C-alpha cells in the first residue's frame, strides 16, 4: 500500500505542485481544502476532503490513516495558537 501524505492547502499554487510531485513519485495524496475550493486542476487519484481546518473533528477524520503531512502555508494561526510545520 502506498504512503498517504496529507496536504492542507493542496489546491493552491504551491500546494498543488507539492501534490503533483507526490503523485509522480508514486505516493498517494489527500488534500484538505475549504468547501467550495476549485480542485479540478489536481492530478487524477488525489483524494480531496473538504473541511475547515478550524473544525477539530473534521480535521481529525481527515488525518485518519495518513502517514505524513504537509501543512501549507507553513505557518497557520488558529485562534491564539500559531503552528509552524515543515515537510516530514
N, C-alpha and C positions, 0 to 999 in steps of 0.2 A: 504494500500500500504506500502511496506517495505521502510525503510530508505535507501537511497543510499549514500554510503560512497565512495569518490573518492580517489584513491591511486596512486600517482605518483611513478614510480619505482616499481610497484606492481608485476612485473615478476621476480625481483631479489630474492636472497636467503631470506633476512629478509622480504621484501615486500610481497613475495608470502605466507609466513607464516602468516603475518597480514591478508592478503586477505582470507586465509583458515579459520582463526578464525572468521572473519566477516560472512562468508557464514555459518559456523557451528552454529553461534549464531542467524541465521535467518535473517540477514541483506543482502541487495544487495550491490554488489561492482562493481565499474567501475575503471578499471586500465588504466592509461595513460602511454604509452611506446613509445619509438622511433620506427619508421618504421624499420622492419627487425628483431625486437627482438623476440626470441622464447617465445611463450606464451602457448604452448601445455600442459605444466605441471600445468596450473591454473585449479582450480575446475570448473566443468560444471556450466553454468549460469552466469559466470563472464563476464561483458561487457568490451570489450577491445577497446580503441581508440588509434590509432597510430598517434602521434603528437610530435612535438618538443616543449618542454616547453618554449623555447625562442620565439615561434610564438604566440604573444598575441591573435590574432584572433582565432587560433586553440584551444588555451588553454581556452579562453572564451567559445567557443562552447562545449568543453569537460566538463566544470564545470556547464553547464546549467542543472537545475533540481537536482543538488546534495544537500544533506542535511548536509554533513560534509566532511572533507577531512583530509588526512594524506599525508604529503609531506615527502617522503623518498628518498634519505637520508635527515635527518632533517635540514641540512644546505645546501642551494643551492646558488651558486654565478652566477648571470646573469648580465653580463656586470660589472658595478661597484656597483651593488646593491646586498647585501647579505641578504637573507631572512631566518630566523630561525623560525621553527614552530614545534608544538608538536600535539599529538592527541587532538582532540576537540570533 
